[in-house]
Amino acid sequence: MNTSETVAELSKALIAAQAEFPEIQRTKTVNQGKFQYKYAPLDGVMAQVRPILKAHGLGLIQGVTGDFLHTRLLHTSGEWIECAMPVHKDQPNNQAYGSELQYKKRYSVAAVLNLVMDED
């Protein structure tokens, strides 16, 4: 994880936001043979946390640079924290690449905000 030189203001805001985050709703179900699990899709997660982030002067941006998806949590003070997750450009087609990217965007948001979004 990378951070700005200081994170004092961002830390205060994130702690306050985390105290307000709801239990993330798992609205999608996947059936894989005899296994079934529920998860929270990215759009649903963002709908639940975005108003709280905004209220505390926080925002998220994500983008790909080279072989990594970067997820940065920003604060109005200019402070930030960022995590990076590898992405594989050698997918068989654009749809596979998009699926991987969406999956990793969801998990990166969970990591940077410390959310629980899937059943263990």
C-alpha positions in Angstrom: 0.0 0.0 0.0 1.2 3.5 -0.8 0.2 6.7 0.9 0.7 10.4 0.7 3.3 11.9 3.0 0.7 12.3 5.7 -2.6 10.6 6.3 -3.8 12.1 9.6 -6.9 13.8 8.1 -7.7 11.0 5.8 -7.4 8.5 8.8 -9.9 10.5 10.9 -12.3 10.7 8.0 -12.0 7.0 7.1 -12.5 5.9 10.8 -15.6 8.0 11.0 -16.9 6.7 7.6 -16.2 3.1 8.6 -18.3 3.6 11.7 -21.3 4.5 9.4 -20.8 1.8 6.7 -23.8 -0.5 6.7 -23.5 -4.3 6.5 -22.8 -4.7 2.8 -25.8 -6.4 1.1 -24.9 -9.5 -0.9 -27.5 -9.4 -3.7 -25.9 -11.7 -6.3 -25.9 -15.5 -6.1 -23.5 -17.8 -7.9 -24.1 -21.5 -8.4 -21.0 -23.6 -9.1 -22.0 -27.2 -9.1 -22.8 -28.2 -5.5 -21.5 -24.9 -4.2 -23.5 -21.7 -4.0 -22.4 -18.4 -2.6 -23.6 -14.8 -2.5 -21.6 -11.7 -3.1 -22.0 -7.9 -3.4 -21.6 -6.5 -6.9 -19.5 -3.3 -7.2 -22.4 -1.1 -8.2 -24.3 -2.2 -5.1 -21.3 -1.7 -2.9 -20.7 1.8 -4.2 -24.4 2.7 -3.9 -24.1 1.8 -0.2 -20.8 3.5 0.6 -20.6 6.5 -1.7 -22.9 8.9 0.3 -20.9 8.1 3.4 -17.6 8.7 1.8 -18.9 12.0 0.4 -20.1 13.1 3.8 -16.6 12.6 5.2 -14.7 14.3 2.3 -13.6 10.9 0.8 -13.7 9.6 -2.7 -12.4 6.7 -4.7 -10.7 6.5 -8.1 -9.5 3.5 -10.0 -7.4 3.1 -13.1 -5.0 0.7 -14.9 -1.4 1.6 -15.3 0.7 -1.1 -17.0 -0.1 -4.4 -15.4 -1.8 -3.0 -12.3 -5.2 -1.8 -11.2 -4.7 1.1 -8.8 -7.4 2.0 -6.3 -6.9 5.3 -4.6 -8.8 6.6 -1.6 -8.7 10.4 -1.7 -9.5 13.0 1.0 -10.3 16.6 0.6 -7.1 17.5 2.4 -5.1 16.1 -0.5 -4.1 13.0 1.5 -4.5 9.6 -0.1 -3.9 5.9 0.3 -3.6 3.5 -2.7 -3.4 -0.2 -3.3 -2.4 -2.0 -6.5 -3.6 -5.3 -7.8 -2.1 -7.1 -10.9 -4.2 -7.5 -14.0 -3.5 -9.9 -16.8 -3.6 -8.2 -20.2 -3.2 -11.6 -21.9 -6.9 -12.5 -21.7 -8.4 -14.4 -24.6 -10.7 -11.4 -25.4 -11.9 -8.1 -24.2 -14.9 -9.6 -22.3 -12.6 -11.8 -20.2 -10.3 -8.8 -19.5 -13.3 -6.7 -18.5 -14.6 -9.5 -16.2 -11.2 -9.8 -14.5 -11.0 -6.0 -14.2 -14.5 -5.7 -12.7 -13.8 -8.5 -10.2 -10.5 -6.9 -9.1 -12.1 -3.4 -8.9 -14.6 -4.9 -6.4 -12.0 -6.5 -4.3 -9.7 -3.5 -4.3 -12.6 -1.3 -3.1 -13.1 -3.8 -0.3 -9.4 -3.8 0.6 -9.0 -0.1 0.7 -12.2 0.5 2.7 -11.8 -2.7 4.8 -15.3 -4.0 3.8 -16.6 -7.5 4.1 -18.5 -8.2 0.9 -18.5 -12.0 0.4 -19.4 -15.0 2.5 -16.4 -16.8 3.9 
